[in-house]
């Protein structure tokens, strides 16, 4: 019986005592008890819990009960540092291993890990894939491995990262300890893919739902870039408290931050092209309350825990609804009301289309990897393969290697080395393997269309999000979003003198079910427009000069 399983048989008294005396918590929140029970019983567990719901406690409390180490794999160094400081304040032993450490700091962390015993170890997925790190852990394998931001594992997740593809092999090298995967969002496809990638055949999925009643969603339609900046300025001056403005590009971040600074706003900015030291400094300015506004790309994201964030504004549409929920969900983590606003300018869709044009491995790329492997020793390291293919980026090569492993054309041993396998009669072709990412790009395009449909819809914003994640149940409306507060059909009442000419009045409005997307239609007080989407009885129409509005079908007639 594993140490985890033994723990599950213990009385709940130690847990209650730990909650009060160590973590300062009176009682567990919804879902936490179920996740902790699953972890202590030794089951592989996927916890899907909204931002601010206490996912960290779900591994911190078991870690305080296990005799061995708890290994936490996290994608961001800043997130590790934040968690590490909080654990030290609680008197819990924790170390981190990542590229931010000095040589002396790394040697100190390695020495502590070598001692074994109860502690929490934070590392990046890249470090976990290191043979030297696995050798360090081999003498005392961890009691639990935690995968934070687990949606990064999935091909279909909104923040897929190739480094996560090595986790399953690392788990095998460690004797396959129990796994706890954590994320705020996951569709059914992502859940299934996480289970596959982690080789967790009996994954216990605990989903507490994504709804957070304190978040008030709204979309503001704008017709040009100038109007967008003016709207941001107005919102920032109308809204009290601290908040984040997300922009899709570095240029947009820097331009807006510069303008806000010129106007005397308390602002800083953050993006991936800043030096690591500068990023850390700017993050601290915001987190410590020295700056009210953070303007950032999505590089400022995972693990950011500033509970008093009162607003999140998106300058452009994100790539999909998962990313939008994750980013907007950084508001209101203290449970108090917070505003989540998306500024929608139709042309901004092109920015995300540009980002989606990624180059994934083709059939020719996979063949090139196999040819390069044939020129290496029977057992070879990833670094040797990378040296043979200098034209491949590390991420591109990792994805290609993973596809070849899935296709049974490459074998990975416990030391994380590789060897070629003779193709079986049933082995998929390179074309079949590469098709996985052709499908992914198509799904990414569909996800962007769903994001745009959300921006254009006249339905309850929370209902749309819950439907997307399959979490709606009998939920009807939140009563706090823009569409609930001011339904599109009621927002622009039509007076008698605004009715169209008699010839137009004679036309019978078409039922929503018979209004085709792409058709030309007319609405009183507006010019002829093109139907963008139909949701229930609500029709979204694009008019000249990039104006987009949503109407009840009864006001829409064929042009």
Order of alpha helices (4+ residues) and beta strands (2+ residues): alpha-alpha-alpha-beta-alpha-beta-alpha-beta-alpha-beta-alpha-alpha-beta-alpha-beta-alpha-beta-beta-alpha-beta-alpha-beta-alpha-beta-beta-alpha-beta-alpha-alpha-alpha-alpha-beta-beta-alpha-alpha-alpha-alpha-alpha-beta-beta-beta-beta-beta
